Amino acid sequence: MGNALASLKLGKAAGYDGLTTESLHYRHPVIFIYLKLLFNMMSMHKYVPDDFGVGVVVPVVKDQCADWCSADNYRPVTLSAVVSKVFGHCVLQKYGDM
């Protein structure tokens, strides 16, 4: 799980839940125990909470000098919950090579 957390970049925007990568990065080490229990229970019961699939789409300007009124000058960025990103990285580390 440490590798999954280390693979996330610091300084990025918070998800809809308000948590940033820094909030897990500079945490008390006991958080790993709780996240491991959560992820193991999710795996055992074959259930992923609906909130893990929720993201907020934010439009970001591509070119500051171009026309800001044009829809072509924007790209969508989805802000997801940090815990769901960590879970996704853990799943990929465990089952990615299959």
C-alpha positions in Angstrom: 0.0 0.0 0.0 3.0 2.3 0.6 3.9 2.0 -3.1 0.3 2.9 -4.1 0.4 6.0 -2.0 3.9 6.9 -3.2 2.8 6.7 -6.8 0.2 9.5 -6.3 1.5 13.0 -7.0 1.5 15.7 -4.2 0.1 19.2 -4.8 -2.9 18.1 -6.7 -6.5 19.3 -6.1 -8.7 17.6 -3.5 -11.5 15.3 -4.6 -15.1 15.8 -3.8 -14.5 14.6 -0.3 -12.0 17.3 0.4 -9.0 15.0 1.0 -5.8 15.6 -0.7 -2.8 13.2 -1.3 -1.0 15.2 1.4 -3.6 14.3 4.0 -2.7 10.6 3.5 1.0 11.2 2.9 1.5 13.0 6.2 -0.8 10.9 8.2 -0.3 8.8 11.4 0.9 5.3 10.4 -2.2 3.6 11.8 -4.1 4.8 8.7 -2.5 1.9 6.8 -4.1 -0.6 9.1 -7.5 0.9 8.6 -7.2 1.2 4.9 -5.9 -2.4 4.6 -8.9 -3.6 6.7 -11.2 -1.6 4.4 -9.7 -2.9 1.2 -9.6 -6.5 2.4 -13.3 -6.4 3.4 -14.2 -4.8 0.1 -12.3 -7.6 -1.7 -13.8 -10.3 0.5 -17.4 -9.1 0.1 -16.9 -8.2 -3.6 -18.3 -4.8 -2.9 -16.9 -1.3 -3.8 -18.8 1.7 -2.4 -20.6 3.8 -4.9 -18.6 6.9 -3.8 -15.4 5.3 -5.1 -16.8 5.8 -8.6 -17.9 9.5 -8.1 -15.8 12.2 -9.5 -16.2 15.9 -10.1 -15.5 17.1 -13.6 -13.8 20.5 -13.8 -13.2 22.4 -17.0 -9.6 23.6 -17.4 -8.4 26.2 -20.0 -6.0 24.7 -22.6 -4.6 28.0 -23.9 -4.7 31.2 -21.8 -4.3 33.4 -24.9 -7.0 31.7 -27.0 -10.7 32.5 -26.9 -12.1 31.7 -23.4 -15.6 31.6 -24.8 -14.9 28.6 -27.1 -15.7 25.2 -25.8 -12.7 23.8 -27.8 -10.3 25.8 -25.5 -11.3 23.6 -22.5 -10.4 20.1 -21.4 -12.2 18.1 -18.7 -10.3 17.1 -15.6 -12.0 14.6 -13.2 -11.3 15.0 -9.5 -11.7 11.6 -7.7 -11.4 10.7 -4.0 -7.8 9.9 -2.9 -8.8 6.7 -1.1 -10.4 5.3 -4.3 -7.2 6.1 -6.2 -5.1 4.3 -3.5 -7.5 1.3 -3.8 -7.2 1.3 -7.6 -3.4 1.3 -7.4 -3.5 -1.5 -4.9 -5.7 -3.6 -7.1 -3.4 -2.9 -10.1 -0.4 -3.9 -8.1 -2.0 -7.2 -7.0 -3.8 -8.2 -10.2 -2.2 -6.1 -12.9 0.1 -8.8 -14.3 -2.6 -11.5 -14.7 
